[in-house]
Amino acid sequence: MSALKDRLRADLTAAIKARDEVRSSTLRMVLTAITNAEVAGKEARELSDDDIVGVLSSEAKKRREAATAFADGGRQEMADKEVAEAAVLAEYL
């Protein structure tokens, strides 16, 4: 198993214990995206750290785009949530 995936899982456990809702939900979402990437295609495979960074980058991009869309639509509280999730993801990039 990759070191980055181990770190994400350990940080998720710490966030749950600390009752950090934004961090724990973001890390859960990222770990789910990593699992989905691992089972995509014809054969399941273990992702390397570089592959996981790619998944993290795409998730961070989604958060930035969603924050912009929410802000343009007048939903500032949702935009703030997306920005907070992007900040958590940025720590791993």
HELIX and SHEET records of a PDB file:
HELIX    1   1 ALA A    3  LYS A   17  1                                  15    
HELIX    2   2 GLU A   21  VAL A   39  1                                  19    
HELIX    3   3 ASP A   49  ASP A   72  1                                  24    
HELIX    4   4 GLN A   76  ALA A   90  1                                  15    
END                                                                             
